Amino acid sequence: MNWPIQVLRSAVVSGSFASAVSTFALLLGGVRDCRSAIAPVNAVSHWIWKDKAIYRSNASVRYSLVGYAIHHAASIFWALAYEGLATRHKKNPVPAITVGNASAVAALACVVDLRFTPQRLTPGFERRLSTRSLAAVYVAFAVGLALHDLYGARK
């Protein structure tokens, strides 16, 4: 299999893990910060539904499913960078390097998402979550990126 296809396939897997783990952190942060688990996920759909999505606190297909789909796609996008870094170590993964790569990509995603992206295209959940919860989301994202490689390394 050629290199770009292999990286893309791996990014779908690691990005899906990262999406799932970070969505769990979003749900926990939502409960703690705005008394609605789904509110931070809904907020992501502001890309399509504008500010109405930021303030939506109950689950719906329109806001929740669209918000999760955007978050999942963005997770796979960032996983492409992770997989590009990880390619050299895939055959013999070193846990410290795997965690370092995942942490670097999550930190880059955080800085780009929250400092360099126009507000219209930010994740949106930063408008519903505390700084502590935001940190937990990006840490969870790093864990999710590394999870598949770390689990696979145990076999």
N, C-alpha and C positions, 0 to 999 in steps of 0.2 A: 504494500500500500504506500502511496507517495506521502511525503511529509505533510503538506497542507491538509489533506483529508484526515490523516491520523491525528493531527493537532485539533482539528475541528471536532472530530468524534470524541476525543478525550475532553475537550472543553464542554461539550454537551453533558458529559457525565459529571465532571467536577463542578461545573456551573449549576447543575441540578442539585447536587449535594449542598453547595453554597446557598442556593436559593431556599432550599428547605430549611436548613439550619438557621439562616438569617431571618426567614419569615417567622420561625418559632420565637426568635428574639424580638421581632417586631410585635408579635402578639402579646408577649409578656410585658414589653415596654408599654404597649397600649393600655393594658390592664392597670399598670402602675401609674402611668402619667395622665391618662385621659379617661380612665374608667370604661374603656371600650377596646377590647382586644383587636377588633377588625379596623378601627379608625386609621392606624398608620398604613395598613395595606390599602385601604380606600384612598388615602391621600396620594398614593403613587399614581392613581388614575387621573390626577390633575393635568397630566400631559394631554388628555383628551377632553375631560369634562371641566377643565379650569378650576377655579376656586371652590365651586360647589363640592368637589371631591374632597378638598382639604377638611371640610367641616362635617362630612358624612360619618356618623358613628354607628350605624347599623349595617348589617351585611346585606348585600344585594349583588345581583349578577352584574349590573351596570358598573358599579364602583369596585366591588371586591374582586370579582373575577378578572376584570380588566386591569386593576392594580396589581394583582398577583402575576398576570401574564407579562406585564411590562417589567416588573421586578425580576421575573424569571429570565426574560430575554436579556436584561441588563447584566444579570449574573453570568450568563453564558458569554456575553461580550467580554466581561472582565476575566473570565476563566480562560479566554484565548491568550491573554497576556501571561497568566499563570502557566498554562501549558507550554507556551513558548519558552519560558524560563526553565520549566521542569523537563523538557525534552531530553537534555543531556543526562539526566539522572533517573530516567524511567526504568532502565533495566536493573539497576542496583540503587534503589532510593535510599538516601540517608535521611533519617527523620529530621535532623537539625536543618538540613538544607531545604527539605520539603516545607517545614514550618516557616523557615525564613522566607522562602519564595512566596508562600501564601500570605504571610504577614506583610511583605513588601507590596504585593498587589492590592491587598485590602487597604493598606495605608494610602496608596496611590488613588484608589477608588474613592476613599473618603475625602481626600484633599480636592480631587477633581470635582466630585459630586457637590461638595459643600462650599468650596471657595472659588472655583473657576468656571462653573456652569451657570449660565443665565438662570434666574429664578424660575422661568417658565419650564425649564428642562431638568430642574433638580429632582431628586427622588420624591420630594413632597413630605415624606414621613418626618423630616427634620422639623417641620412646622407643628408636629403633634407630640414629639418626644423630647425629653430632657437630654442634656448633654451626656449624662450617665447612660441612659438608654441607647442613645446614638452610638456611644463607644461600644456597648454590648452588641449592637447589631453588626458593627464592622469587625469586632473580634469573632463573633459567630460566623460571619462571612469567611474569615480566614480559616477558621476551623473546618468549615464545610468544604472549602477548596482543597485542603490538605487531607481530609478524611479518607477519600477513596485511595489515595496513594499510601497513606499510613496504614490503612486496613489491608491493602494489597501487599504491603511489605511484610506483614506478619505471616503470610501464607508460606 
